[in-house]
Amino acid sequence: MDSVLFIGAGRMGGLMAARLADSGVPLAVADLSEEALAPFRARGLPVAAQAAGLPGAVVITMLPTDRHVRAALLGEGGACTRLPREVVVDMSTAAPASTLALASDLEGRGTMVLDAPVSGGMAGARAGTLTAMVGGAPEAFARVRPLFDRMCGEVIHVGPVGSGHVIKALNNYLSAATLWSATEALIVGERLGLDPEVMLKVWSAGSGKSHATEVKLPNHVLTGTYDFGQTLELFCKDISIAGDLARRAEAQTPTLEALLAFWSAARDRLGGQEDITAIARLIGDSRLGGESILAAAPEAKEPR
């Protein structure tokens, strides 16, 4: 079993790293937050704010943006600046172009790169049921596969390096569409006197089924907790990556453009650190600016 240096022990990363530790993987953890490191320090594992001196043949990153990933690997005190690393696995959600540039830079150091973003949220990270979409060389994927299996329920090799981030960005575009539309539908039905739990049960058994109807709305909206575990700031970043990919592909994507406008307006209204499920409060309460959200989308008009 390869030794692992895990960089980024936040809400998602901490749960994923804990699964590796629980399954006996030799593990070191780096994070700027002492609070995030505390559970791993308590286990007696090597921990530090900077990764340069920590052991690990395989480096896994779970960080907010590609800028953070590059800094953690190649910046001052970066993981790949002093000790040799054999494989870097970026499990963040990042722009594919930045991953390709990173892979090119690390290739000269003898380090293979996989991009392996995940879907499934904090619940999936806690249960080990995440879906990983992995881009990179088949030999690197085969080597790291046992580590993926300890964190994920579904692991799919999707193509060359960068492919994982392409698919993840498009996945989050689909997720954005279903969460927004399902939330609107739920509020309409509730205002017409229908039981929201009954609506979700019907939709999840029919063609309206989605992660929104099966997980996000029943577990994080109807409960009033709004705690799925993904911020509006990072979700908008993901949708923006999908928009950039559409422009590169010279594809016409009016739905994607409208959704980015909706979600960006929600982020600006509610605050970037609010959970994505908090849009239910915005859509459901006209006093919070529902009309302005509708007006924000390109060519969007008030429904008649």
Disulfide bonds with the S-S distance in Angstrom:
none
